[in-house]
Amino acid sequence: MLFEDLSLSKSIQKAVFEQGYTNPTPIQEQSIPLVLAGRDLIGCAQTGTGKTAAFAIPIIHQLHRIVGSSKKAKQIRALVVTPTRELAVQIGQSFDLYGKYTNLTQLTIFGGVSQNPQVETLKNGVDILIATPGRLLDLHKQGFIDLDHLHTLVLDEADQMLDMGFVNDVKKIVKLTPKNRQTLFFSATMPIAIRELAEMFLTDPATVTVSPVSSTAENVEQRVYFVEKTEKRNLLYHLIKNENLSDVLVFSRTKHGADNVVKALRKNNIAAEAIHGDKSQNARQRVLDAFKNKEVGVLVATDIAARGIDIDQLPFVINFDLPNIPETYVHRIGRTGRAGNGGIAISFCSKDEHAYWKDIQKLIKVDVKTVNDHPYPWHSGSPETAPASAQKNSNRSGGAHKSRKSEVSKQNKKRWY
């Protein structure tokens, strides 16, 4: 199927064509006709499959027909709620691109910055609002947001909003919208809690599922290094230095851990930056832009901050800390191997994380290559003999990669942090 087969307006087809889109992705091919038909929709697809376009394009098509060239004051007719500031910005940019030949206007609002510019734009009127939950409810409470004329509500990254504790905010937002709205529900995973929310908010929804959450991209080569917890930063430096890696996205479990990894890398003259919730929105955007522009070779991120990172040609993802939720692993490594490109996903597994790794293997059902030839292996035992009772609640720190032999003694290893 081609985009021109989807009965979209010529202005949208022109914008889509300029972005190099010819064939819709599976989630787009299945979702767009359903949204155009006015159906409520549950869309489940892993990251990098084109979910944003799957709802943005048909919303623009519908609103363009409704609003047309009307000179009337603009009213919020589409609302997209998403968990993070970075993702909100990314979605707003997509609406701008796909709707560039329409007279529709969009505004992206989020916390961490002054509300004044956002309020001024709201006063002038917008057709499409993209928002994080907190700022949306705050501005509504102040009387700056009117959702009475809403046609379409999109809850994007619903699973992440649940994980971040936004479920009550989401329920409040839904209550502010008209009952006859169209509701689109997109999530990378579909646990029971998410299905229950969908049943509360949607009416006779169609369901589109593309790639089960357990599937990892076929063009991503996965590797695991079993490493002592205290040696993870040494191993990270070893790989970056010896393999001359650049454009590397490193996942840390905590904000403090991300900052410590960056400090250690910088001490060894490696350009690195961290992105997490403690940084201001402007600082996070500057860091992300620097990484995209290849001014910074290593970006260390927490899972929440990384949800808005969308880079087509990202060659390396490194799990410095393993996630305790197996599905998160799928989301992380899905940041590489996008848009038909190859990628390498590397995971560091310490002894206290072995139970997490076993859960990940059960989910993905992929024989991940174990790299044994590196300087910082487990001091005793092996992955096969590690106790199955690895602490689930314990504190965690935070391609073909050939490395020097592990016989290098611990006493002679250079400490670099």
Summary of the structure (lengths in Angstrom):
residues: 417
radius of gyration: 22.6
end to end distance: 53.5
largest distance: 75.6
contacts: 1394
relative contact order: 0.12
helix: 40%
strand: 16%
